[in-house]
């Protein structure tokens, strides 16, 4: 099968408070809020997107902030760490910046020989900033973040699994190639990807299943160029026995979903049409945008949703 996956498209997590996470991503991490909309299935809940200037595939972290939800439980069958790419030599400065924003317990270590800084977001979801000398993407740097420190986008993610065998087969089918095994991790890379091009498998036999809640990744999305590629991949996955949803219009991309053998929810999303389809580039994320089926709820939603801070530039 022709290689269609280009790397990650986005990662979507759950949080317990919209304002806290909006300030964390636009303030502490200096990312751009590229879209504020609502959950298609539950419009009383925001769907917030953060990334680079255009919200390009491979850069966008998104959140469903269910106000006051219980904490998630770490375990198998989930995304354990989301990896961001930064310039070499910036981890000390990042550690100081995160401490200044109240994040304690940050740890510098190496992952497959790459210097990395591990830290936790307010609800405990865990991230790595990974130094990447060969990442040529231009990061966004708001909130007085120095340009040299700008997050370039995702580097990849690690999946925590009780048995990595079925996931190894799936990633290979999706066009990933096994690159290296080290320190209990197996790294898979999609050649000529979009920069967000590795998946690390963390095998932990006997670990109890993860429980969804605040700080949990809801799903991880992989990028394809367009709907034609998505349709081809969807049929190939169905032929392999996966129960894949029909394509769903998410306004800014088309999405299909399927549950993997290890329990992680995968999405495959198109690179088109993008986040500027209903807002000018300069205004991305500044106004509440509603799916057409929820447009009639605007007055109610604007009353009930937590007001977000003005955009930080």
Backbone torsions as a table, in degrees:
resi	resn	phi	psi	omega
1	UNK	NA	135.9	177.9
2	UNK	-58.2	139.1	-179.7
3	UNK	-70.4	118.0	-175.3
4	UNK	-113.7	-29.4	179.1
5	UNK	-69.5	131.0	-178.4
6	UNK	-103.8	1.1	-174.0
7	UNK	124.6	-162.0	177.1
8	UNK	-75.6	151.2	172.7
9	UNK	-102.9	-56.0	176.5
10	UNK	-156.6	168.6	173.3
11	UNK	-128.3	133.1	-177.9
12	UNK	-119.0	128.2	-177.8
13	UNK	-124.9	171.7	177.2
14	UNK	-106.1	143.4	175.3
15	UNK	-138.5	168.4	-175.7
16	UNK	-101.8	-2.7	-178.0
17	UNK	-160.6	123.6	-176.1
18	UNK	-66.3	-45.6	-174.8
19	UNK	-66.8	-41.9	179.8
20	UNK	-58.0	-45.2	-177.8
21	UNK	-76.2	-31.7	175.3
22	UNK	-62.7	-43.4	178.9
23	UNK	-69.0	-35.7	179.6
24	UNK	-63.7	-47.6	-176.3
25	UNK	-76.3	-41.1	-179.0
26	UNK	-82.0	-27.8	-178.8
27	UNK	-91.7	-73.1	-175.6
28	UNK	-61.3	-43.9	-176.0
29	UNK	-93.5	-9.1	175.4
30	UNK	66.6	25.1	179.7
31	UNK	-86.4	163.2	177.9
32	UNK	-93.7	133.3	167.7
33	UNK	-76.0	111.0	-174.5
34	UNK	-97.9	-13.0	176.4
35	UNK	-162.4	136.8	166.7
36	UNK	-122.1	116.9	178.3
37	UNK	-142.0	-159.9	-177.1
38	UNK	-127.8	160.8	175.3
39	UNK	-61.7	126.7	-178.4
40	UNK	-58.7	-35.8	-175.2
41	UNK	-91.0	-16.7	-179.2
42	UNK	-146.3	83.0	-172.3
43	UNK	-66.4	-6.8	176.0
44	UNK	-76.3	-4.9	-178.7
45	UNK	-116.3	134.2	175.2
46	UNK	-61.1	157.1	157.4
47	UNK	-125.6	111.6	-173.3
48	UNK	-112.3	138.3	-175.1
49	UNK	-123.1	136.6	-179.4
50	UNK	-133.8	137.5	-179.2
51	UNK	-172.4	-148.6	178.7
52	UNK	-83.5	-169.9	-171.2
53	UNK	-56.0	-42.9	-177.2
54	UNK	-98.1	-3.8	-173.1
55	UNK	64.3	46.2	-176.0
56	UNK	-70.7	147.9	175.7
57	UNK	-53.5	137.7	-176.6
58	UNK	94.3	0.8	-179.9
59	UNK	-125.9	-9.0	-161.9
60	UNK	-102.9	118.0	170.7
61	UNK	-97.0	131.6	-178.0
62	UNK	-126.2	156.8	-176.0
63	UNK	-137.6	140.9	163.4
64	UNK	-103.7	102.0	179.6
65	UNK	-89.6	97.0	175.3
66	UNK	-86.6	108.4	-171.4
67	UNK	-55.4	118.7	173.3
68	UNK	76.7	13.8	-178.7
69	UNK	-66.0	156.7	-178.7
70	UNK	-69.0	158.0	179.5
71	UNK	-65.2	141.0	173.0
72	UNK	-71.2	163.4	178.6
73	UNK	-113.7	123.6	179.3
74	UNK	-65.7	145.0	179.1
75	UNK	177.8	-162.6	-180.0
76	UNK	-85.3	158.7	179.4
77	UNK	81.5	34.7	179.8
78	UNK	-149.6	165.8	169.5
79	UNK	-76.3	116.5	-177.2
80	UNK	-85.4	-37.1	-179.1
81	UNK	-141.6	136.2	171.2
82	UNK	-103.9	129.8	-172.0
83	UNK	-104.9	127.6	173.5
84	UNK	-108.2	151.9	-178.5
85	UNK	-102.2	131.9	177.1
86	UNK	-136.3	168.6	-179.9
87	UNK	-69.2	149.2	174.7
88	UNK	-59.7	146.5	175.4
89	UNK	79.3	12.2	-175.7
90	UNK	-107.7	-0.2	-171.9
91	UNK	-68.9	-36.1	177.6
92	UNK	-62.0	-43.3	179.0
93	UNK	-65.2	-39.0	177.4
94	UNK	-65.7	-39.3	179.4
95	UNK	-62.5	-41.0	178.0
96	UNK	-66.4	-40.8	-179.5
97	UNK	-64.7	-44.7	-179.5
98	UNK	-64.0	-38.1	176.3
99	UNK	-62.9	-38.5	178.9
100	UNK	-66.0	-24.6	177.0
101	UNK	-94.3	12.9	172.4
102	UNK	89.3	8.8	179.0
103	UNK	-93.5	115.6	179.7
104	UNK	-105.3	168.0	175.8
105	UNK	77.2	19.0	175.4
106	UNK	-70.4	146.5	-174.1
107	UNK	-135.8	128.5	173.9
108	UNK	-92.7	135.4	177.9
109	UNK	-156.4	-178.7	176.8
110	UNK	-113.7	141.9	175.5
111	UNK	-127.9	114.7	-173.9
112	UNK	50.9	41.1	176.7
113	UNK	80.5	-3.3	179.2
114	UNK	-93.7	127.3	172.7
115	UNK	-59.0	137.0	-176.1
116	UNK	-146.1	152.4	176.6
117	UNK	-119.4	117.9	179.1
118	UNK	-97.7	138.6	178.8
119	UNK	-154.0	167.3	-179.3
120	UNK	-116.7	140.7	173.0
121	UNK	-76.5	174.9	-174.0
122	UNK	-56.4	-32.7	179.3
123	UNK	-94.2	7.6	176.1
124	UNK	95.7	-3.9	175.6
125	UNK	-65.9	138.7	-167.2
126	UNK	-108.1	143.2	-176.7
127	UNK	-132.5	157.7	168.7
128	UNK	-122.3	133.4	162.6
129	UNK	-95.9	119.4	-174.4
130	UNK	-114.6	128.3	177.4
131	UNK	-70.7	131.1	-178.0
132	UNK	-140.0	103.5	-176.3
133	UNK	-69.4	-25.8	-173.6
134	UNK	-99.2	11.1	179.6
135	UNK	-88.3	111.3	-175.1
136	UNK	-94.4	2.9	-179.6
137	UNK	-67.8	151.2	178.7
138	UNK	-94.6	120.2	-179.2
139	UNK	-84.8	165.6	176.2
140	UNK	-96.3	141.6	-178.1
141	UNK	-137.2	84.1	174.5
142	UNK	-96.1	-177.7	174.7
143	UNK	53.9	46.0	177.4
144	UNK	60.8	23.8	175.1
145	UNK	-79.6	128.5	178.7
146	UNK	-62.7	142.7	-178.4
147	UNK	-56.1	-35.0	-178.4
148	UNK	-65.1	-25.1	-178.5
149	UNK	-90.3	-6.4	-172.1
150	UNK	-54.9	134.6	173.6
151	UNK	-71.0	127.6	-175.9
152	UNK	-83.6	-18.5	-176.5
153	UNK	140.3	-168.7	174.9
154	UNK	-70.4	148.9	164.0
155	UNK	-98.3	-34.6	179.8
156	UNK	167.9	-150.9	-179.4
157	UNK	-160.8	161.2	173.9
158	UNK	-116.5	138.8	179.7
159	UNK	-108.7	127.0	179.8
160	UNK	-95.1	119.1	-172.2
161	UNK	-136.8	147.6	174.9
162	UNK	-73.4	-30.4	179.1
163	UNK	-143.4	116.8	-175.6
164	UNK	-86.4	-6.6	-175.6
165	UNK	-55.2	-56.1	179.8
166	UNK	-61.4	-35.9	178.8
167	UNK	-68.8	-36.6	176.4
168	UNK	-58.2	-43.9	179.7
169	UNK	-65.7	-40.9	-179.2
170	UNK	-65.6	-47.4	-179.7
171	UNK	-61.4	-39.2	176.8
172	UNK	-62.0	-42.3	177.7
173	UNK	-62.3	-34.7	-178.8
174	UNK	-80.4	0.5	175.6
175	UNK	103.5	4.0	177.0
176	UNK	-82.2	152.3	178.2
177	UNK	-121.4	135.6	177.0
178	UNK	-68.4	128.0	-176.0
179	UNK	-106.1	-43.1	-172.3
180	UNK	-163.8	153.4	171.5
181	UNK	-124.0	130.7	-178.8
182	UNK	-161.9	138.7	173.0
183	UNK	54.0	39.1	177.6
184	UNK	81.0	2.6	179.3
185	UNK	-112.1	149.7	171.9
186	UNK	-120.5	123.9	-178.3
187	UNK	-100.2	130.3	173.1
188	UNK	-113.8	139.7	-177.3
189	UNK	-131.0	138.9	172.0
190	UNK	-93.2	119.4	-177.6
191	UNK	-62.5	143.5	176.9
192	UNK	53.8	43.8	-178.4
193	UNK	-82.5	-168.3	-175.7
194	UNK	-93.8	12.5	-177.3
195	UNK	102.7	-33.1	176.7
196	UNK	-95.7	63.4	-158.9
197	UNK	-118.5	14.0	175.3
198	UNK	-123.9	150.5	172.8
199	UNK	-128.7	124.6	176.6
200	UNK	-102.1	132.0	177.7
201	UNK	-100.8	123.0	-178.5
202	UNK	-110.9	100.8	-176.6
203	UNK	-86.6	123.0	178.2
204	UNK	-133.4	84.1	-177.4
205	UNK	-59.2	142.2	176.6
206	UNK	82.3	-4.4	180.0
207	UNK	-72.0	135.8	178.6
208	UNK	-65.7	156.1	-179.2
209	UNK	-65.8	144.8	177.1
210	UNK	-66.8	154.0	175.5
211	UNK	-117.8	130.0	-175.0
212	UNK	-70.5	142.8	177.4
213	UNK	171.2	-166.8	-179.4
214	UNK	-57.5	131.2	-178.4
215	UNK	90.0	0.1	178.9
216	UNK	-94.1	144.4	170.4
217	UNK	-78.4	125.8	178.5
218	UNK	-77.1	-46.9	176.6
219	UNK	-158.4	160.6	176.8
220	UNK	-119.9	131.3	-173.0
221	UNK	-112.6	138.3	179.0
222	UNK	-107.0	146.8	-172.3
223	UNK	-97.2	135.6	166.7
224	UNK	-126.9	160.3	-172.3
225	UNK	-65.8	-45.2	-169.9
226	UNK	-157.8	-177.2	-176.1
227	UNK	-69.9	-30.4	178.1
228	UNK	-63.0	-45.6	177.4
229	UNK	-64.0	-39.8	179.4
230	UNK	-62.4	-43.8	-179.8
231	UNK	-62.9	-41.4	179.5
232	UNK	-64.0	-44.9	-180.0
233	UNK	-66.8	-39.6	179.1
234	UNK	-59.0	-45.6	-179.5
235	UNK	-64.5	-39.8	178.9
236	UNK	-63.6	-40.5	177.8
237	UNK	-65.7	-41.2	177.4
238	UNK	-62.4	-40.1	179.2
239	UNK	-63.8	-25.8	177.6
240	UNK	-85.6	-2.3	175.8
241	UNK	101.7	5.5	179.3
242	UNK	-82.8	140.4	177.3
243	UNK	-87.6	97.8	-173.5
244	UNK	-105.9	135.9	178.8
245	UNK	-68.8	159.4	167.2
246	UNK	-63.4	160.8	175.6
247	UNK	-61.3	136.4	-178.6
248	UNK	-120.3	131.1	179.7
249	UNK	-78.6	112.8	177.2
250	UNK	-102.7	24.8	179.2
251	UNK	70.6	-48.6	-174.4
252	UNK	-105.5	-6.6	175.0
253	UNK	-167.4	163.4	171.4
254	UNK	-100.3	142.4	-172.3
255	UNK	-131.7	143.1	165.6
256	UNK	-125.2	153.6	-174.8
257	UNK	-134.4	148.2	170.4
258	UNK	-156.3	149.7	179.5
259	UNK	-91.0	129.8	-177.9
260	UNK	-82.8	162.8	-179.1
261	UNK	-57.9	-32.4	179.4
262	UNK	-80.7	-6.6	177.0
263	UNK	107.7	-13.1	-178.5
264	UNK	-74.1	135.5	176.9
265	UNK	-85.2	119.7	177.8
266	UNK	-101.2	143.1	170.3
267	UNK	-122.6	147.5	168.6
268	UNK	-119.8	119.6	-172.9
269	UNK	-119.8	145.6	178.1
270	UNK	-80.3	150.4	175.7
271	UNK	-72.6	-17.5	-178.8
272	UNK	-108.8	154.2	4.8
273	UNK	-88.2	-14.7	178.7
274	UNK	99.8	169.6	-172.0
275	UNK	-81.6	-9.5	179.1
276	UNK	-94.2	14.8	-179.4
277	UNK	-69.9	-24.7	-178.9
278	UNK	-129.5	9.2	175.9
279	UNK	-146.0	144.3	171.8
280	UNK	-64.3	152.5	-178.1
281	UNK	-54.3	-42.4	-176.8
282	UNK	-66.7	-20.5	-174.4
283	UNK	-107.5	7.3	-176.3
284	UNK	-52.9	132.8	174.9
285	UNK	78.6	3.8	-174.4
286	UNK	-88.1	-21.6	-176.9
287	UNK	-127.7	152.4	175.8
288	UNK	-72.6	120.0	177.2
289	UNK	-108.3	132.4	-175.0
290	UNK	-115.9	138.9	170.1
291	UNK	-57.4	150.1	-174.4
292	UNK	-56.6	-35.2	-177.5
293	UNK	-71.2	-14.0	179.7
294	UNK	-113.3	6.4	-176.2
295	UNK	-60.6	-33.0	-178.1
296	UNK	-69.1	-11.5	-179.5
297	UNK	-94.1	5.9	-171.5
298	UNK	-53.9	-51.2	-176.5
299	UNK	-57.6	-44.7	-180.0
300	UNK	-65.4	-45.4	-177.0
301	UNK	-65.8	-38.9	179.5
302	UNK	-67.3	-25.0	174.2
303	UNK	-77.5	-39.7	-168.2
304	UNK	-91.9	-32.4	-178.3
305	UNK	-71.1	144.9	177.1
306	UNK	-59.8	130.0	175.0
307	UNK	-65.6	133.4	177.5
308	UNK	-94.0	156.0	176.3
309	UNK	-63.5	157.2	171.7
310	UNK	-61.0	153.6	-179.6
311	UNK	-58.3	139.8	177.3
312	UNK	-97.3	127.1	-179.1
313	UNK	-115.1	NA	NA
